[in-house]
Amino acid sequence: MRPATWDLVRRRVYLWTLTLTVIAAGLAGALAGAEQAWSVVAGAAIGFLNLASLARAVVRLVAEVQADPQRRPGGGGGAGLALVRWPVAALATVAVLWYMPGRPEGLATGVLAALAAFCLAALQSRADLSSDDPEPDA
């Protein structure tokens, strides 16, 4: 994947996440109060950071495979981040629920908003992403 393509997709992810988070937090604030709105924002931040780290790892993996298709699996150095991502997300969730007057349903709504943003950005970028396929050797 070309770096310019990943930058474009990443910007779309940022914009979709921000847009969906503002909409969901606004609705939650209007319907259930400010505490619920802050829970949505915190959930969107946790979901975004978790999905962004996963996306970064996938982009790095695809770039390594495209650079050297004969490379053996398991030789990368990204295993440390993969092992830390889930515990950090779990600790962030516990911290939000314990120290904030957050509500679990707001947190879940925020995580789903981040997931929806990633899906929408991928759908919007599918032509750009598929154009990176290398040309077959003739």
N, C-alpha and C positions, 0 to 999 in steps of 0.2 A: 504494500500500500504506500502510495506516495505521501510524503509529509503534508503537502498542500491539501490532499483529500481528507486526511485525518483532521487537519485544522478546521476545515469547513464543517465536517460532521460534528466536531467538538463544539464549535460555535452554535450550531443548530441545537445540540443537546442543551447547552447553557440557556439559550433563549426559550426553548420549550419548557425546560424545568422551571425557569423563572415565571413564565406565563401561567403554567398550570398551577404552580404553587400560590401565586397571587390570587388566582380565581378560587382555588379550593380554600385558602385561608380566609378570603373575603366572605365566601359562603358560610364557612364554619363560624366566623366571627358574628355574622348577621343572625345565624340560626341558633348558635349555642354559646356564644360569648367569646371573650378575648382569650381565655385559657385554652379553649379548643383551637382557636386560630394559631396560637403559639405552638401547640402540639403538632399541628399540620406543618408548620414551618420547620420545626425540629425534625419531624419524620422525613420531610423532603430533603433536608440536609444530610441526614444519615443515609437515606436511600441513594441520593446522588453520589455521595462520596464512595459508597460501597460499589455501585455500578460503574463509576468512573475508574476505580482501581481495577475492576474486572475488565473493562474495555481496554485500558492501557496494556494489561497483560496479554489480551487477545491480539491487539495490534502488534505488539512486540513479537509474539509467537508467529503470526502470519508473515511479518517482515523477515524473521530468521529463516522460516521455511522457504520463502521465495528466494532468499539470498543463497541458501545451500539446501536444496531438496534432499540430498543424500545424508544429511546430518542425523545422527542417532538421537532418539528422544531422551529427555532427562538431562541434557547437558547444559540447560539454561540456568541462570542465576536468579530467576524470579520466584523461586519456591519460598523464600523467606517472606516475601510480601503476601503470597497466597496463604501462608499459614497464619499470618497476623490479621488478615482482613476480617475474618469472621469473629474472632474474639473482640476486636476493636469495635465492630458494629454492635455486638451484644453488650459490651460495656457502655457504649454511648447510649444505647436504648435504655439500659438500666439507670444510667445517670439522669437522663431526661425524665423518666418516670419517677425517680426517687427525689430528685432535687428541684424539679419544676412542678408547678401544679398542672402537669400535663395529663392528658387523658389517653388511654391506649387506642381508642378508636380514631382520635386525631392523628396520632403517630402513624397508625396503619394507613390512614388516608394520605398522609404526606409521602410515605414510602411508595404507595401505589401511584401517586402523582409523578414521582421521579421515574418509576418504571414506565408509565405511560409516555412521559417525555422522551425517554430513550427509544421507545418503540416508534413514536411519531417522527423523531429525528432520523431513525433508520429508514422508515418508509419514504421520507422526503429525500433521503440521500441514496436510495437504492441504485439509481442510474449512475451516480458518481462512484459508488462502491464497486459495482460490477464492471465498470470500465477499466479497473485496475488489473483485471485478469490478464496474465501474460499471453502473448500470441503463441499459438502452437508452432513448434518447429516444423518446417516444411521439408 
